[in-house]
Amino acid sequence: MQDIKSLTLEELTEEIKAMGEPAFRAKQLYEWIHKKMAAGYESMGNIPKALKEKCQEKFSYTSLKVVEVQESKLDGTKKFLFGLDDGNVIESVWMKYKYGYSVCISSQVGCRMGCKFCASTIDGLARNLTPGEMLDQIYSMARINGERVSHVVVMGSGEPLDNYDNILKFITLLTDKNGLNLGQRNLTISTCGIVPNMKRLADEHLQINLAISLHASNNEKRKNLMPIANQYEIHEVIDACKYYFDTTGRQLTFEYSLVGGVNDTVEDANELSELLKGINCIVNLIPVNPIKERDFVSTEREKVIIFKNKLEKRGINVTIRRELGRDIDGACGQLRRRHLTEEEK
């Protein structure tokens, strides 16, 4: 059954007209779904009962179920475990910043990229999420918290560019002026470096932000941390980044998880500086979030500062990620992983 939440206004209008209903009903439905973020048809006040019944017969209506919520006592960050209609679970994060509320959402159930420091990938990929399932993570958290979302980051479980067509439609729906109307510049898509799809995304000429999970200063170290480096060599990824900037004019963010004793040396900092020389970018340093299935440890704070200073002396903009939700299952995939393990027991 087709998911009504995954339809554009144009597609929904055609469907409604084919049902013998006037076209303006499609606009009303679309506003209830995407602007008012209705939890279901029963919430839609000005939609006739007969049309609601027709829609229930013809379309599924994605409405995620809250399985668990963890709230940080340190900073109010909330991590949600949502249940899907097929029994799978995904996780999303609600974060408060000075500028407003930001959410981090998942794009797949699990992940097949195999990055060594990530809990999302331990059980592999179950399936892609639909545009409606990605949107409803945002809508559900906004509804529950009673606040408008100002920024969206697709950096939770999954590799967004491994779910390319659904991601593209998700962007269209999320930024549509008839719906939630999020500004493209307030949306960040993360990738571990699927080069062909990075170039495809550039050719869409969107104004979204692209974040690249780099995590190493050379290809050998990257291969040890990220299997994708066996397919796309690090300089291919950098070339795709340059193409993205040249095509869109959007500054790039390089995510760099610092793993103690693995990729956090002065030599790594110097090599990374050389790799990124001349690129309009920000490097976001992330002290790795330890997961029990791996023996990685976070880099000590003093070494993080040394690494940062080395990059800055070479003219690279650097931030250190604010560590939100450290007292809950903060790392990508941790909450889902614990839930699945408990179910198995």
Steps between C-alpha positions, in 0.01 A plus 500: 500500500633844406609728788307828478773676699754422226297669223579849369212747474490444123484121541235526771291736286498249213400219738218704656364604161511134386280420803240744368572766760568872435868596475483743796454201733854389417638835623298466822626146558858599421489785751362272771775244430803726456422840653280404795679163534177310575553165673224344289186564295289530815675831583406665170215736585384628161533176301164324434457162667434333162834624362687387811351152453600496132855602594521233770409236243742628236804625697701402802571786744844486660470569871796388708447344840715611794669191644737677739624850583824579680551854632839636602515652848802700382356697208143387425594308185238234425562177315192332352461138400215482248315189389412453131194321364708192405640454852840661432627776728699816422644778711493879482639779717349831620756767595468851639735773380509879545351544153213255555433128476695265279416137423721219379311231309568157351479422127515119516419218740856403587786561257724299269799734494682315779677797668691351793408757766124507426234286672251558214680262269559201732184317391526611135230661286138394545343740249477858375262747661230664286479880474195486728689302767782753496256792519299347782805482725507881478122543526466263796777667702366849422148393604617331822723791604258771388775693322586582138809337357750752357776266379502142371805274475480166320785342693334226704497131412560425133685654206271759339661479156448123503127587501538769235157521333311500830736762645444725201122477536531556876691824431231612254221438752683645802589826324170544312339839573161326527627276779745543787695741276842440656768710331742287297794662679362365829528141375819294518549167327787280614688244291794267553606572141294328229672695223254457208204605714690797643539624143134424421397700804720791390329496161161550669623857577345500847612733779522230766810438711714194432694336784763239415597236755875499438651370827852446360779700340603232249340209318672220692374624835161570348473143369560369853214713633265522201461219243363752245864611453565170322254611232565874485854615572531804728618733221195400290282609792687831530463559124124437531492753787672761283247427225215548750637839607573614144147402392298626798720757674418336834773470761579139597526344844743216564407285798808358671448259790812500714584146613765480769831371361353439153456827309578776751875559467678820400597319176130434433423869552775607260394244239134604532598865454681412178206291376249783552722786388311756291154355566229728642411285798459452872648202683275379780704305754302235687648317801376151412205368700620161633273201429531173690533290184829676412812582700540856370558776755453875479798728450597690814380861512854644493582304183176618338608862560849431359344340191267800459783751535711319240219522244426865578866597457472360146199724429220244548177590683443258788223434749482243778160341510303588808452169679126469553330210674815340643301353790260315264557264204654785302684333213322416174325166529568444872139520618370284215782250554421470873130458424567221247739325739242508780234362264730212402555416867 
